[in-house]
């Protein structure tokens, strides 16, 4: 008898709970199409960036900084690395002291 009552209560709770879990109808928003062309938007963005009107964190999203010319040659860097390996000297910037 108790198992039938427990089973019935479980089914009743499951049915009542499933009704509450159903999604309600969402409000649909119709966003009007823009009137500016892609070229006009890009020109406006360039103007705003030049004027400093944009938040730097969001304005530069996806921006890759161009490479900067090094003041040392590749041979100088390699020679320094070879010398550091011979001396067993460590640069704390790379070790994480």
N, C-alpha and C positions, 0 to 999 in steps of 0.2 A: 504494500500500500504506500509506504513512504517513497519507494522508487518511482511509482507512477506520479505521485505528487511532485517530486523533485523534477522529474522529466517534464511535466506539464508547466511547472514554473520556469524552467529553463527555456522552453519553447516560447512561452509568453513574453519573457524578457527579451529574447532574441528578436521576436517579431516587433515588439514596441521599440526596441533600440534601432532596428534597421530603418524604421520610418523616420527617425530623427536624423539618421546619417545621410538621407537623400539630399542632394544639392537643390537649393532653391534657384529659381530662374535669375540669371545674371542680367544686369542692365547693359545693353549694347550702346556703345558710343560711336557715333559716326564722326570721324575726324575728317575735316575738309581737306581736300588736296591743296598743296602749296601752289602759290602763283609764281614764285621765283624759279628761275632755271638753275641747273647745277652750276653753271659758270657764275651766275650772280651770287649764289650762296658761297662759293669758294672765294670770290672777290671780297665779299663782306667779311669772311673769316680772316683773310689776309690783312684787311684793313684793321680789324679789331685786334689782331695779334700785334701789328705794328704800333698801334696806339696803346697797347698794354691794358686793354679793357677786359681781358679774360683771366679766369682763375688758372694759374699755371698748372695745377695738378690735373685738371680735366682738359685743358686746352692742348696739352702736349701728349695726350694718351696715344700710344702707338708711334710716337715720334722717335726716330733713331738718330742720335747725335752723330754728325759726320766725324770720321777719324781725324785725330790731331797729329800733326807731324811731330815725330820724336826729335829730341835734341841730341840723342846718341845713336850711333850706328849699330847695326845688328852685331857686327864684329866686337864692338866694345861691350855690349851686353853679354855676349857669349864668353868673352875673356873674363869678365867679372864673375860669371857663374862658375867657370872652370877654376878660378882662383879661390872662390868661396868653398868649392868642393874639396880642393886640396888642403885648405886651412881648417876645414870643418867649422868654419864660422857661420853663424846663423843670423839672418836678418829678422828681427823680432816682428817686423810688419807682416811677415809671411808665416811665422810660427804661431802667433796668437798668444803672446805672453800674458 
